[in-house]
């Protein structure tokens, strides 16, 4: 098997794995486990899936993000307390108009800083989806080719149009519908907080619910389609290969059986390479998504805690703003998690299709 795998390995283009790993090291290098590399020559990825190393890596990244955003949040916190003090003093001296004007003058910078943080969360989610799409577009043709070499011809013919459609639609949903809906929901909520006469909380809530509902409905359709079509193609592949082996072994004496055994060995080697390359691709896909997920999770946690602390101090507008930003960022987090899970299932389905076809033989 090793003699068959070596020529295949030399002709398989794994530059997509190398490029994605280089980009991850460039962006998150200080937080990655030390001396961790992906060897594409022999696809040695055993150290890559060390749980202890990655727990330490993400713990360090979590602490870094907390300290990175704590200063900005402390500024928002101090401005909110100042607005609360001015509001209390205005009530005490009976100058309602002056106190409202001073409070608004301080709350506007609070809203701007909070929106800047929300923009960072949106850009992080959008960038993660874009990176995953680019990686999938570059790497999936390699997996599809290995899938065809392993004998799963029907699956290899089915997945390219299906995956291309799903990736394009999911990218359009995130960039053109989901994230813009969440951005507009924040803007409508801020209008309601700044004005006592114009309330748009229901529109903001509708936009948040609509954005995630659309993405959830698309994922449900995706799961149904890829499961049914994948199993049908795997059954067809298994029966086709089994029939071809029977015909060549029965009607072509001696040489036919030798050719069938050689083809079976080559397809098994291609399947092993497909599984190992797929495991490396899935690992890189998870890393591409997990770092932005941790970043947004930290922001949601910080804003929720800050809103809970501010509310007893009496400044309901600032507390409501922080709570609303935290809630909307949690929707951004959920959207990123859904798309990441969908991409993960896409790649896992391609890897599993080869194994299913092999089992059907």
N, C-alpha and C positions, 0 to 999 in steps of 0.2 A: 504493500500500500504506500509506503514511504517513497519508493521509486516512482510511483505514479503521481504522487502529490507534488514532488519537487518540480517537475516541468510545469505543472499547472500553476504553482505558486509563483514561478518566475514570469508567467505571462498574465497574471492577474494584476490589474491596475488598482492599487490601494492608496493612491495619492490623496483621495478625499479624506481618508482617515488621518493621514499625516497632516494635511492642511488644517483640519478641524482641531486636532490635538495641539498643533502649534498656536492656533488662535486662542485656545483655552489657556495654554501656558502663558501666553503673552498678556492676557487679561487678568487671570487669577493666579499667576505664578506663585506669589508669596504664600498662598493658602493651600496649594496642592501638596500632597505627601512628597517627602524628599526622595530623590532618586527614582521617581516613577516614570517609566517610559513605555511606549507601545512599540514593539518591534514588528514592523510589517513584513520583514523577511521571512520569519517563521511564525508570525501571529502569536507571539507569546504574550498572553493577557491575563495570566493567573494572578499576578500581583495587582493588577488593575482593579480587581473586585475584592480587595481586602476591606472588610466592613470597618474594622478598627481604625484604619488609616483615614478613611473618608469621614467617619464620625468626628475625629479630631480636626480634620480640615474644615468641615462645615461649622464646627464649634468656633474655630478661630475666625472664620468669615462672619459668623453671627455677631461675635463680640466686636469685630471691626466695624460692622454696619451700625451697631448700637452707638459706639463712640463717635462715628462719623456724623450721625444725624442728631446726636444729643445736644450739640451746641446750637443748631438751628432751632430745635424744639425748645430749648431753654430761652432763646430770644422770644419766640412766640409766647411762651409761658409768662415771661416778665411783662411783655406788652399787654397781655390779657389781664394780668393782675392790676397794671396801671389803669387800664380802662375801667375795671371794676371799682377801683378807688375813686376815680373821677366821677363815676356814676353815683356812688354813695355820697360824695361831697356835694354833688349837685342836688340830690334829694334833700340833704341836710340844710342847705342854704336856700332852697326853693328856686334855684335857677335851672329849670328843666331844659330850656332851649340850649343854654350854654353847655350844660352837661352832656346833652345828646350830641351836640356838634363836636365836643372834645372826644367823646367816646367813639364817634364815627371816624374821627381823624386818626385814632389809634387802631381801631379795628380794621380799617382798610389795609394798612401794612401787614396785619396779622393774616388777613385773607390772601394777600399777595404771596406772602411766604408759604402759606399752606398750599396754595395753588402751584407754587414752584415745586414743592415736594411731590404733589400729585402728578405734575408733568414728568418728574423723574421716574415715578412708578410706571406711568404709561409708556414712556420711551423704553424703559427696561423690558417691559412685556412685549412691546412691538419689536424691539431688537432681538429678543430671544426667539420669537416666532419667525422672524426673517432669517436668522442664523440656522434654525432647524430646517426651514424650507430649502435654503441653499445647500445644506449638507445632504438632505434627503434627495434633492435633485441630482447631485453629483454622485452619490453613493449607490442609489437604488439600481441604476443600470448594471453595476458590477454584480449585485446580488441577483438580479434577474438573469444575467448571463450564466452565473454559477447554478442557478435554479434550472435553467434549460440543460446545462451539462449533466446535472444529476438525474435527468430523465423526466423532470416535471415540465414538459413542453406546454401542456395546456395551461398550467398555472403561470408559466412565464409569458404566455400570450395574453392571459387575462389581466394580470396585475398592472402592466404599464399604463394603459388608458385609465383604469380605475384609480390608481394612485395619483396620476397626474391631475385628474379631475378633482379628487378629494383635496389634494394639497393646494391647488389653485383656489378652490371654493373656500377652504378654511382660512387662507391668507386674506382673501377679499372680505370675508365675514369679520375678521379681527380688525383689519386696517380701515375698512370703509363703513362698517356698521356698528360693531360692538364697542370699540374704543371711542369713536365719536359720540355714540349715545351716552356713554359714561361721562365724557367731558361736558356735554350739554347738561346732563343731570346735575353736575357740580355747579355749573353756572346758574341754573335755575334755583338751586338751593341757596346759593350766596345772595341772589336777588331777594329771596324771601327773608333772609337774615338781616339784610341791610335796610329793608323797608317794612314799615308796619302796614302799608296799604296794598302792596303787591305781593301776593303769595303764590308760589309755584311749586310747593312741596309735592303735590300729587303728580304733576308732570314729571318731576325729577324721579319720583319713585317708579312711575310707569316706565320711564326710559331705562332705569336700572334693571327692572324685572324683564323688560322686553329684550334687552341685550343678551342676558344670560339664557333666557328661554329659547331664543333663536339658535344660539350655539348648542344648547342641550338637545334641541330637536334635530339639528344636523348630525350630532354625534349619535343619536339613536338610529337614524337612518343609515349612517355609516357602519355601525356595528352590525345591523341586520344584513346589509348588502355584502360586506366583506366576509361575514361568517358563511352565508349561504353559497355565495359564488366560490369562495375558497375551497369549501368541502366538495362541491361538485367538480371543480377542476382537479382536485387531488384524487378523487375516485377515478376520473377519466384517465389521468396520468398513470395510476397504478395498473388499471386494466390494459392500457395500451402497451406499456412496457412488458407486462406479463405475457400478453398475446404475442408480441414480437419475439420474446425469448423462446416461447414454445414453438413458434413456427420455424425459427432459425435452427433450433436444436433438433427438431423432428424431421424437417424436410431437407436440411443440408447436413449430410453425414459428417461426423468428426469435426470438420472445420467450423461448421455452424455452431456447435456447442462451445468450441473454444472461443469463437468470436463473441458469443453471448456472455461467456464468463468474463472475457476481457472488458467488454462494454459495461458489465455489472461492476467490475472493480473500478473502472474509471469513473462511473457515476457515483460510486461510494466515496471515492476520493474527493470529487467535486462537492459532494454533500458535506463532508467533514470541513472543507475549506469554507463552504457557505455558512455552516453553523458557527465556526470560529470568527469569521469576518462579521457575521451578523451580531454575535455577542459583543464584539468590539464596537460596532456601530451603535448598538443599543446603549452601551455604556456611555459613549460620547454624546448621544442624544439626551440621555438623562442629565449629564453634567451641564449641557447647554441650557437645559431648563431649570435645574435645581438652584444654581447660583442666583439667577433673577428671582426665583420663588422665595429664597431665603431673604433677599433684599426687600422685596415687597412685604413679606411677612413681618420683618422687623419694623417697617414703617407703619403697618396696620397696628401692631402691638403698641408702639410708642404713642401713636395718636389716640388710641383708645384709652390708654393709661392717663395721658395728659387731660383728655376730656373728663374722665372720672374724677381727677384731682381738682380741676377747675370748677366743676359744677357747684360744690359746696361753698366756694368763695363768692358766689353771687353773680358772676358774669356769664349769663346764660347764652348770650350770642357767641362768644368765643368758644365756650364749651360745645355748643351745638355745631359750630363750624368744624372744630376738630373731630367731633364724633361723626359728622357727615362725611368728612374727607376720609376718615378711617374706614367707614362703612363702604364708601365707593371704591376705595383701594382694595378692599376685600373682594369686591366684584371683579376688579381687574385681576386679582390673584386667582379667583375661581376660573376666569376665562382662560388665563395662561395655563392653568392646571389641566383644563379640559382639552385644549389644543395639544398640549404636550403628551397627554395620555393617548390621544388619537394618533399622533405621529408614532408614539411608541408601539401602539397596536398595529399600525401599518407595517413597520419593519419586522415586528414579531410574526405577523401573518405571512410575510414572504419567507422568513426563515422556517416557520412551521410547515409551510406548504411542501417544501422539499422532504421533510421528515414524514409528513402524512402520505405523500406519494410513495415513498420508500416502504412504508409500512403496508400500503395497499398491495404491494407486490407479493 
